[in-house]
Amino acid sequence: MRRVKEPVPGRYIVVFRESVKDVDGTARDIAQRYHGRLLDVWTEAVRGAYFQIAEGDAARLSSDVRVASVEEDADIHDSQDTG
């Protein structure tokens, strides 16, 4: 699982392997199997989903054969000086 400097607690970006054909069905199955809440599904540029899930379940999810990667969502801050 990829960790970030300022994670959004309980929020994870999951990218599926190329072999996954039913992205929506896989996302729903993962939410149920790993006790998470499906927040969004992506099928174009990235084939994956966005979940709210406990950290331990996210760590287990990273070993699922359908999953290419699991990454903590991050808080993004504008680094431009506005003053």
VOBA-1610 file (N, C-alpha, C; in pm, whole numbers, padded with zeros to 5 digits, always signed):
BEGIN
Met+00085-00118+00000Met+00000+00000+00000Met+00089+00123+00000Arg+00056+00219-00085Arg+00133+00343-00094Arg+00080+00442+00009Arg+00171+00492+00089Arg+00137+00589+00193Arg+00171+00730+00144Val+00098+00828+00197Val+00123+00968+00161Val+00152+01048+00288Lys+00205+01168+00268Lys+00245+01252+00381Lys+00127+01298+00466Glu+00018+01340+00402Glu-00100+01389+00474Glu-00224+01314+00427Pro-00245+01193+00478Pro-00359+01113+00430Pro-00494+01166+00478Val-00595+01141+00396Val-00733+01163+00436Val-00774+01034+00506Pro-00802+01038+00635Pro-00828+00915+00709Pro-00939+00830+00647Gly-00907+00702+00625Gly-01006+00607+00578Gly-01041+00615+00431Arg-00971+00694+00353Arg-01002+00711+00210Arg-00886+00654+00127Tyr-00922+00566+00030Tyr-00820+00499-00049Tyr-00857+00496-00197Ile-00755+00513-00279Ile-00767+00504-00425Ile-00716+00366-00462Val-00799+00290-00532Val-00764+00153-00569Val-00765+00143-00721Val-00654+00098-00777Val-00643+00077-00921Val-00648-00073-00946Phe-00733-00113-01041Phe-00749-00254-01073Phe-00650-00298-01180Arg-00622-00426-01182Arg-00535-00484-01285Arg-00606-00479-01420Glu-00528-00483-01526Glu-00582-00481-01662Glu-00678-00597-01687Ser-00658-00708-01617Ser-00740-00827-01638Ser-00884-00810-01588Val-00909-00707-01507Val-01044-00682-01456Val-01128-00623-01569Lys-01233-00693-01608Lys-01320-00646-01717Lys-01443-00573-01664Asp-01499-00620-01552Asp-01619-00559-01493Asp-01576-00469-01377Val-01542-00347-01409Val-01491-00253-01308Val-01599-00222-01204Asp-01721-00194-01246Asp-01829-00163-01152Asp-01857-00279-01058Gly-01870-00399-01114Gly-01898-00517-01032Gly-01785-00549-00937Thr-01663-00533-00983Thr-01546-00558-00898Thr-01543-00457-00783Ala-01571-00331-00812Ala-01571-00228-00708Ala-01677-00258-00602Arg-01797-00297-00647Arg-01904-00330-00551Arg-01866-00452-00466Asp-01807-00553-00531Asp-01765-00673-00458Asp-01658-00641-00354Ile-01562-00558-00392Ile-01455-00520-00299Ile-01513-00443-00180Ala-01605-00351-00206Ala-01667-00276-00096Ala-01732-00370+00003Gln-01804-00468-00047Gln-01872-00564+00041Gln-01772-00655+00111Arg-01679-00710+00037Arg-01584-00808+00091Arg-01491-00748+00196Tyr-01454-00622+00178Tyr-01358-00558+00269Tyr-01424-00455+00361His-01555-00462+00373His-01632-00379+00467His-01613-00230+00444Gly-01609-00191+00318Gly-01589-00050+00285Gly-01713+00011+00222Arg-01703+00138+00194Arg-01809+00211+00125Arg-01753+00261-00008Leu-01819+00227-00115Leu-01777+00268-00248Leu-01818+00414-00269Leu-01720+00500-00299Leu-01746+00642-00316Leu-01750+00684-00462Asp-01671+00618-00547Asp-01667+00652-00689Asp-01601+00537-00766Val-01635+00527-00894Val-01577+00426-00982Val-01524+00496-01106Trp-01406+00455-01152Trp-01346+00513-01272Trp-01323+00404-01375Thr-01358+00432-01500Thr-01342+00332-01605Thr-01266+00384-01727Glu-01229+00509-01730Glu-01164+00566-01849Glu-01012+00571-01832Ala-00958+00683-01791Ala-00812+00699-01780Ala-00752+00604-01677Val-00826+00581-01570Val-00784+00487-01465Val-00900+00391-01443Arg-00867+00264-01434Arg-00969+00162-01406Arg-00957+00127-01259Gly-01046+00184-01179Gly-01037+00162-01036Gly-01152+00227-00963Ala-01131+00250-00834Ala-01238+00306-00752Ala-01181+00378-00631Tyr-01270+00452-00569Tyr-01238+00532-00450Tyr-01326+00479-00337Phe-01262+00442-00225Phe-01332+00378-00115Phe-01309+00448+00018Gln-01408+00437+00105Gln-01390+00467+00246Gln-01382+00329+00312Ile-01270+00303+00378Ile-01245+00169+00431Ile-01146+00178+00547Ala-01156+00087+00640Ala-01064+00085+00754Ala-00922+00052+00706Glu-00823+00105+00775Glu-00684+00087+00734Glu-00645-00061+00724Gly-00685-00141+00820Gly-00652-00283+00817Gly-00713-00354+00697Asp-00838-00319+00665Asp-00903-00378+00548Asp-00836-00330+00419Ala-00792-00206+00416Ala-00721-00154+00298Ala-00589-00228+00279Ala-00521-00259+00388Ala-00395-00333+00379Ala-00421-00474+00324Arg-00529-00538+00368Arg-00564-00670+00316Arg-00603-00661+00170Leu-00674-00555+00134Leu-00717-00534-00004Leu-00599-00527-00100Ser-00487-00474-00055Ser-00370-00461-00143Ser-00319-00598-00190Ser-00358-00705-00123Ser-00317-00840-00163Ser-00418-00909-00254Asp-00531-00844-00280Asp-00634-00901-00366Asp-00579-00912-00509Val-00598-01028-00573Val-00540-01051-00707Val-00596-00958-00814Arg-00709-00894-00789Arg-00769-00803-00887Arg-00711-00662-00878Val-00632-00636-00775Val-00585-00501-00743Val-00440-00480-00786Ala-00417-00374-00862Ala-00280-00336-00901Ala-00215-00250-00794Ser-00293-00159-00732Ser-00237-00072-00628Ser-00345-00015-00538Val-00304+00014-00415Val-00389+00082-00317Val-00306+00199-00265Glu-00368+00317-00266Glu-00298+00437-00222Glu-00388+00519-00130Glu-00330+00569-00022Glu-00405+00659+00064Glu-00439+00785-00014Asp-00559+00836+00005Asp-00594+00966-00052Asp-00518+01071+00028Ala-00489+01183-00033Ala-00409+01285+00034Ala-00478+01420+00033Asp-00454+01498+00139Asp-00494+01638+00140Asp-00398+01713+00048Ile-00453+01794-00039Ile-00372+01872-00132Ile-00380+02019-00090His-00263+02082-00086His-00255+02222-00047His-00197+02302-00162Asp-00254+02418-00186Asp-00201+02508-00288Asp-00072+02569-00236Ser+00036+02549-00309Ser+00166+02600-00263Ser+00198+02738-00318Gln+00109+02794-00400Gln+00133+02927-00455Gln+00114+03034-00346Asp+00197+03133-00350Asp+00185+03247-00259Asp+00077+03339-00314Thr-00030+03359-00238Thr-00139+03445-00285Thr-00131+03586-00228Gly-00029+03616-00155Gly-00020+03747-00091Gly+00077+03832-00153
//
